[in-house]
Amino acid sequence: MTLKKFLLRSGISLSLIASLSQTSYSTGAGELLNQVGSTVSALSSQVIAPLSTADIASLSSTVVANFNASQFNALTSSQLGAFTTSQIEALTSTQVGALGTGSKGLTSAHAAAFPTATASISRIPTAGITGLSSAFLVNFPTAGLTALTPGQIAVLTTSQIAALTTGQFSTLTTTQIPGLASSQISAFTTAQMAAITSDQLTAFRDIQFLGFSSAQLNAVPTSIMSALATNQIGDIPLAVLSNLSTNNVASLGTKLSSHSSYQQRNALTSAQVSALGTAMSALTTNISHLTASNIAGLSAAALAAIGTNVSHLTTNQVQALSSAQLTALAASVTALHSNLAVISSSVLTALTGSNIGTAVTYLTTSQIAALSSAQVNSLGTTFLSLISTQAAGLSSSQLVGLTSAAITGLSTSTNSALLRAIPTAAIPGIPFVTTNLTSDILGTDQFFDTASGFTAAQAKALTTTQFKAMQEVATGAAADLAAIFEAWAALAT
């Protein structure tokens, strides 16, 4: 193309052509445009296409600053790549707002010189944003990055997002973050997540948490993770939540315990539940949402923190409790109520009578039979709460542990039904020496039939009143009374 044709195609008037110096006809297009100067904006956008990279580099800042929007938008990536940093610095907000697909040509060197004023940055169209290279972005000043509008942030590609340095990532504003799509969030690197601030983390909308992976959230420092709002926690996917580190789970504490969904609580692993520790106390009635294996994995301290809320445990959960866990519950064991009946006898033996307390009425006959004399002894007067069917499981060796108070209570007519329900063979185990048991309380058959089962010490310790009661019972007994009393009297001598 001849220079004259270039000039005519560029829209330069014939009068302007005539005014140009003769030497202009032997110069390049760039030099020619430099002579045109500020009036370049009046030329057709077709003036851009023929410009070589060398022409571009030779343009003065005055010419560059006067490119109109159409001319600037027509620049190709190779032409933009040929811009010097001085030319980049001269760009106006109007030109930045006209940046097109040619933005791909902007280099890392251009990034530092690129105008960062909000008035300029906020005008970059989608094509200009998506065309920016990773090399440009990682060198883009913080001021320029934070000047991007939420709408501009929303069109960044996943590769552009992933290219941001940790320093840049940590400067994303709380107004930019809510505009990020799930696909962009999934592009976050673990290094970026490790640099996130608490303000940034809490700026994510609840639904955006659907885009996070467990690896990303696990990269968040626990001090930052603890800032999560309860509504954000509620939107963490189950697969992600179940793979959170125990440290991060622990950092969520009571927020996770009290505000997670049923499905989320059910998805927690035993290690995660254990990591919540005393924060488990916030579960209250929701403790029933945990799996039996999770309950089994609770530390003694965590279970103790749950306290009387163990009343909300299901049968399967209670069956998973260990003796150490039951011991940790202490007096709260009574809150298990009827669920005590499903605890194995071997686990129950770890409890003291004071732990069992009034809940003893919920124990089965086989559980009662498994109690040690020490446990029976520690029941104190609570022993009197037993019902007749439970008493049927008692043995002589257990009853030697009855306290004086329990025996005194057992000796009253109020508890005569309980006393008469105790197996005959077990009666000799009761320390009669501290009581004044008589046949009208003990029951005629029990009183007489157990006489031959008394130990020498018990027989010798009977009072005159007790012996007289024995005689009164014997008077109306069967024909072999003499032989039995003879044997019993021998013990008393």
C-alpha positions in Angstrom: 0.0 0.0 0.0 1.4 3.4 -1.0 1.6 6.0 1.7 -1.0 8.1 -0.1 -3.4 5.3 0.0 -2.7 4.7 3.7 -3.3 8.4 4.3 -6.5 8.4 2.3 -7.8 5.2 4.0 -7.0 6.7 7.3 -9.4 9.5 6.7 -6.8 12.2 6.5 -8.1 15.1 4.4 -6.3 16.0 1.2 -5.6 19.5 2.6 -3.9 17.8 5.6 -1.9 15.5 3.3 -0.8 18.6 1.4 0.4 20.2 4.6 2.6 17.3 5.5 6.3 17.7 4.9 7.8 16.0 1.9 9.9 13.9 4.1 6.8 12.3 5.5 6.4 10.3 2.3 9.5 8.5 3.1 8.8 7.7 6.8 6.8 4.9 8.4 3.1 5.1 9.3 4.0 5.5 13.0 6.1 8.6 12.3 3.4 9.9 10.0 0.8 9.6 12.8 3.2 11.4 15.1 3.1 14.3 12.8 -0.7 14.1 12.8 -0.5 14.4 16.6 -3.6 15.0 18.6 -5.8 15.1 15.6 -5.3 11.3 15.2 -8.7 10.9 17.0 -10.4 12.3 13.9 -9.0 9.5 11.7 -10.9 6.3 10.8 -10.3 3.2 13.0 -8.9 1.7 9.8 -5.7 3.6 10.5 -4.9 1.0 13.2 -4.8 -2.2 11.1 -1.7 -1.4 9.0 0.4 -0.4 11.9 3.2 -2.7 12.6 4.6 -3.4 16.1 7.5 -1.1 15.2 5.0 1.6 14.2 3.2 1.2 17.5 6.3 1.4 19.5 7.3 4.6 17.7 4.0 6.4 18.5 4.3 9.4 20.8 2.4 9.5 24.1 0.4 12.4 22.6 -0.8 10.2 19.7 -1.5 7.2 22.0 -3.5 9.4 24.4 -5.6 10.7 21.6 -6.7 7.4 20.1 -10.5 7.3 20.3 -12.4 4.4 21.7 -13.0 2.7 18.3 -9.3 3.0 17.4 -8.1 1.6 20.7 -10.6 -1.3 20.5 -9.3 -2.2 17.1 -5.8 -2.8 18.4 -4.7 -6.5 18.1 -3.0 -8.4 20.9 0.4 -8.1 19.0 -0.1 -4.4 18.6 -1.0 -3.9 22.3 2.0 -6.1 23.2 4.2 -3.7 21.4 3.2 -0.7 23.6 5.9 0.7 25.7 5.3 1.2 29.5 5.3 5.0 28.8 2.5 4.6 26.3 0.6 2.4 28.7 0.9 5.0 31.4 -0.6 7.5 29.0 -3.8 5.6 28.5 -7.0 7.4 29.4 -10.0 6.0 31.2 -12.0 6.1 27.9 -9.3 4.0 26.2 -9.1 1.5 29.1 -12.9 1.2 28.9 -12.5 0.3 25.2 -10.0 -2.5 25.8 -11.0 -5.5 23.7 -9.7 -8.9 23.0 -6.3 -7.3 22.3 -5.8 -7.3 26.0 -4.3 -10.7 25.6 -1.1 -8.9 24.4 -0.6 -7.0 27.6 2.5 -8.2 29.4 3.8 -8.4 32.9 5.8 -5.2 32.3 2.6 -3.4 31.2 0.8 -4.5 34.5 2.9 -2.2 36.7 2.3 0.8 34.3 -1.4 0.2 33.7 -3.7 2.9 35.1 -5.2 1.7 38.4 -7.7 4.5 39.1 -11.2 3.1 39.8 -12.6 5.4 37.1 -10.4 3.6 34.5 -10.5 0.0 35.8 -14.2 -0.1 36.4 -14.8 0.6 32.7 -12.9 -2.4 31.3 -15.5 -4.5 29.4 -15.9 -8.3 29.7 -13.8 -9.0 26.6 -11.0 -6.9 28.0 -11.1 -8.7 31.4 -11.2 -12.2 30.1 -8.3 -11.5 27.7 -5.9 -10.5 30.4 -3.1 -13.0 30.7 -2.0 -14.7 34.0 1.4 -13.0 33.5 -0.3 -9.6 33.5 -2.6 -10.4 36.4 0.1 -11.6 38.8 1.9 -8.3 38.3 -1.2 -6.1 38.5 -1.0 -3.7 41.4 -3.4 -4.3 44.3 -5.0 -0.9 43.7 -6.0 -2.1 40.2 -7.3 -5.5 41.4 -9.5 -4.0 44.2 -10.8 -1.4 41.7 -12.5 -4.2 39.7 -16.2 -4.2 40.1 -18.1 -7.3 41.4 -19.4 -7.7 37.8 -15.8 -7.7 36.4 -14.6 -10.2 39.1 -17.5 -12.4 38.1 -16.2 -12.8 34.6 -12.6 -13.7 35.5 -11.8 -17.2 34.2 -10.8 -20.0 36.5 -7.2 -19.9 35.2 -7.1 -16.2 36.0 -8.4 -16.8 39.5 -5.9 -19.5 40.2 -3.1 -17.3 38.9 -3.6 -14.6 41.6 -0.8 -14.5 44.2 -1.7 -15.1 47.8 -1.0 -11.4 48.4 -3.5 -10.4 45.7 -6.0 -13.0 46.8 -6.0 -11.7 50.4 -6.9 -8.2 49.0 -10.1 -9.2 47.3 -12.8 -7.0 48.8 -15.9 -8.1 50.7 -18.0 -6.5 47.9 -16.1 -8.4 45.2 -16.4 -11.9 46.8 -20.2 -12.3 46.8 -20.1 -12.1 43.0 -17.8 -15.1 42.5 -19.4 -18.2 40.9 -19.0 -21.8 42.2 -16.7 -22.6 39.3 -14.5 -19.7 40.2 -14.4 -20.7 43.9 -13.5 -24.2 43.0 -10.4 -22.8 41.2 -9.0 -21.3 44.5 -5.7 -22.9 45.4 -5.0 -24.1 48.9 -2.2 -21.5 49.1 -4.8 -18.8 48.4 -7.2 -20.2 51.0 -4.4 -20.3 53.5 -4.0 -16.5 53.0 -7.8 -15.7 53.3 -8.9 -13.3 55.9 -11.8 -13.7 58.3 -13.6 -10.7 56.7 -13.2 -12.4 53.3 -14.4 -15.8 54.5 -17.5 -14.4 56.1 -18.3 -12.3 53.0 -19.1 -15.5 51.0 -22.8 -16.0 50.5 -24.2 -19.2 52.0 -24.8 -20.8 48.7 -21.2 -20.1 47.6 -20.0 -22.7 50.1 -21.3 -25.4 47.7 -18.3 -24.6 45.5 -15.6 -25.3 48.2 -13.8 -28.5 48.5 -12.6 -30.1 51.8 -9.0 -29.5 50.7 -9.7 -25.8 50.3 -11.4 -25.4 53.7 -8.8 -27.5 55.4 -6.2 -25.0 54.2 -8.0 -22.2 56.1 -6.2 -21.4 59.4 -8.3 -22.5 62.4 -8.3 -18.9 63.7 -10.0 -17.8 60.5 -12.2 -20.9 60.2 -13.8 -20.1 63.5 -15.2 -16.9 62.1 -17.7 -18.8 59.9 -21.2 -17.7 60.4 -23.8 -20.4 61.4 -25.8 -20.0 58.2 -22.6 -20.5 56.2 -21.9 -23.7 58.1 -25.3 -25.0 57.2 -24.5 -24.9 53.5 -21.2 -26.9 53.6 -21.8 -30.0 51.5 -21.9 -33.3 53.5 -19.0 -34.8 51.5 -16.9 -31.7 52.3 -17.9 -31.5 56.0 -17.2 -35.1 56.7 -13.6 -34.6 55.4 -12.8 -31.4 57.4 -9.8 -31.8 59.6 -10.5 -32.3 63.3 -8.7 -29.0 64.0 -11.1 -27.1 61.8 -14.1 -29.0 63.2 -13.0 -28.1 66.7 -12.6 -24.5 65.7 -16.3 -24.4 64.7 -17.2 -25.5 68.1 -20.8 -24.8 69.3 -21.6 -23.2 66.0 -21.4 -26.6 64.3 -23.0 -28.4 67.2 -26.0 -26.2 67.4 -26.6 -25.0 63.8 -25.6 -27.9 61.5 -28.4 -29.7 59.8 -29.6 -33.2 60.8 -27.8 -34.6 57.7 -24.6 -32.8 58.5 -24.5 -34.0 62.1 -25.1 -37.5 60.8 -22.3 -37.2 58.3 -19.6 -36.3 61.0 -17.0 -38.9 61.6 -16.2 -40.2 65.1 -12.9 -38.3 65.1 -14.7 -35.1 64.2 -17.4 -35.6 66.9 -14.6 -36.3 69.4 -12.8 -33.1 68.3 -15.9 -31.0 69.2 -15.2 -31.9 72.8 -17.2 -30.0 75.3 -18.9 -28.1 72.5 -21.1 -31.1 72.2 -23.1 -29.6 75.0 -24.7 -27.3 72.4 -26.3 -30.3 70.7 -29.1 -30.6 73.3 -31.9 -32.6 71.8 -30.0 -32.9 68.5 -27.6 -35.4 70.0 -29.9 -38.1 68.7 -28.7 -37.2 65.2 -25.3 -38.7 65.8 -24.5 -42.2 64.8 -23.9 -44.9 67.4 -20.3 -45.1 66.4 -19.9 -41.3 66.9 -21.3 -41.6 70.4 -18.9 -44.5 71.1 -16.0 -42.2 70.1 -16.9 -39.4 72.4 -14.3 -38.6 75.1 -15.4 -38.8 78.7 -15.1 -35.0 79.0 -17.4 -34.5 75.9 -20.0 -36.9 77.3 -19.8 -35.2 80.7 -20.5 -31.9 78.9 -23.6 -33.3 77.4 -24.9 -33.9 80.9 -28.6 -34.5 81.3 -29.1 -34.1 77.5 -28.2 -37.8 77.3 -31.9 -38.3 77.9 -32.2 -37.6 74.2 -30.0 -40.5 73.1 -31.6 -43.3 71.2 -31.5 -46.9 72.2 -28.8 -47.7 69.7 -26.7 -44.8 70.9 -27.0 -45.8 74.6 -26.0 -49.4 73.7 -22.8 -47.9 72.2 -21.7 -46.3 75.5 -18.6 -47.7 77.3 -18.2 -48.1 81.0 -15.8 -45.2 81.0 -18.3 -43.0 79.3 -21.0 -44.0 81.7 -18.7 -43.3 84.6 -18.0 -39.8 83.2 -21.7 -39.1 83.1 -21.8 -39.4 86.9 -25.2 -38.3 88.3 -26.4 -37.6 84.7 -26.8 -41.3 84.2 -30.2 -41.0 85.8 -31.2 -39.0 82.8 -31.0 -42.1 80.6 -34.2 -43.3 82.3 -35.6 -46.4 80.6 -32.6 -46.6 78.2 -30.6 -47.9 81.1 -32.3 -51.2 80.5 -30.4 -51.7 77.2 -26.9 -51.3 78.7 -25.1 -54.5 79.0 -24.5 -55.8 82.5 -20.7 -55.8 81.9 -20.8 -52.1 81.1 -23.1 -51.3 84.0 -20.8 -52.8 86.5 -18.5 -49.7 86.1 -21.1 -47.5 87.7 -21.4 -46.7 91.4 -24.8 -46.9 93.0 -24.7 -43.1 93.5 -24.4 -42.8 89.7 -27.3 -45.0 89.1 -29.4 -43.3 91.8 -33.1 -43.3 91.4 -32.6 -44.6 87.8 -32.2 -48.0 89.5 -35.9 -48.6 88.9 -35.2 -48.8 85.1 -32.8 -51.7 85.5 -33.8 -55.2 84.4 -33.7 -58.2 86.6 -30.6 -59.5 84.9 -28.9 -56.1 85.4 -29.8 -56.1 89.1 -28.4 -59.5 89.4 -25.1 -58.3 87.9 -24.6 -55.5 90.5 -21.8 -56.1 92.9 -22.2 -55.8 96.7 -20.3 -52.6 96.5 -22.7 -51.1 94.0 -25.7 -52.3 96.1 -24.0 -50.7 99.1 -23.5 -47.4 97.3 -27.2 -47.3 96.4 -27.9 -46.4 100.0 -31.6 -46.0 100.6 -32.2 -45.8 96.8 -32.1 -49.6 97.1 -35.7 -49.2 98.5 -36.8 -47.9 95.1 -36.5 -51.4 93.6 -39.7 -53.0 92.5 -40.6 -56.6 93.3 -39.7 -58.0 89.9 -36.2 -56.5 90.2 -35.7 -57.8 93.7 -36.2 -61.3 92.4 -32.7 -61.1 90.8 -30.9 -60.4 94.0 -28.4 -62.8 95.5 -27.1 -63.3 99.1 -23.6 -62.0 98.2 -25.1 -58.8 96.9 -27.2 -58.1 100.0 -24.3 -58.1 102.4 -23.6 -54.7 100.9 -26.8 -53.1 102.2 -26.3 -50.1 104.4 -27.9 -49.8 107.8 -30.2 -47.1 106.5 -31.3 -49.4 103.6 -31.9 -52.3 106.0 -33.9 -50.1 108.4 -36.0 -49.0 105.5 -36.4 -52.5 104.3 -37.6 -53.5 107.8 -40.6 -51.3 107.7 -44.1 -52.4 106.6 -43.9 -49.8 103.9 -41.3 -51.9 102.1 -42.6 -55.3 103.1 -43.6 -56.1 99.5 -40.0 -55.5 98.3 -38.6 -57.6 101.2 -40.9 -60.5 100.5 -39.9 -60.4 96.8 -36.3 -61.1 97.7 -35.5 -64.8 96.9 -35.4 -66.9 100.0 -31.9 -68.0 99.3 -30.7 -64.4 99.4 -32.3 -63.5 102.8 -29.3 -64.8 104.8 -27.1 -62.3 103.1 -28.9 -59.4 104.8 -27.1 -58.3 107.9 -30.0 -59.0 110.3 -27.8 -58.1 113.3 -28.6 -54.4 112.7 -32.4 -54.9 112.4 -35.4 -56.1 114.1 -36.9 -58.1 111.3 -40.0 -60.0 112.3 -42.2 -62.6 110.6 -45.0 -60.1 110.0 -42.6 -58.1 107.7 -40.4 -60.8 106.3 -43.1 -63.2 105.4 -43.7 -66.5 107.2 -42.1 -68.8 104.6 -39.0 -66.6 104.1 -38.5 -66.2 107.8 -38.7 -69.8 108.5 -37.1 -71.3 105.4 -34.0 -69.2 105.7 -33.4 -70.0 109.3 -31.2 -73.0 108.4 -29.3 -70.8 106.1 -28.1 -68.3 108.8 -24.4 -68.2 109.5 -23.2 -68.9 113.1 -22.5 -65.2 113.6 -26.0 -64.2 112.4 -27.6 -66.9 114.5 -25.7 -65.9 117.6 -26.6 -62.2 117.1 -30.4 -62.7 117.0 -32.1 -60.9 119.8 -34.7 -62.4 122.1 -37.4 -60.7 120.2 -36.1 -62.1 116.9 -35.8 -65.6 118.3 -39.2 -65.3 119.8 -40.6 -64.3 116.3 -38.8 -67.4 114.9 -40.5 -69.6 117.5 -43.9 -68.0 116.7 -43.5 -68.8 113.0 -42.2 -72.3 113.8 -45.3 -73.1 116.0 -47.5 -73.2 112.9 -45.0 -74.9 110.6 -44.7 -78.4 109.3 -43.8 -81.6 111.1 -40.0 -81.4 110.6 -39.7 -78.2 112.7 -37.9 -79.9 115.4 -35.1 -81.1 113.2 -34.6 -77.6 111.6 -34.7 -75.8 115.0 -32.2 -78.3 116.4 -29.8 -77.5 113.6 -30.4 -73.8 113.9 -30.0 -73.9 117.7 -26.7 -75.6 117.3 -25.5 -72.6 115.4 -26.6 -70.3 118.1 -24.6 -72.1 120.9 
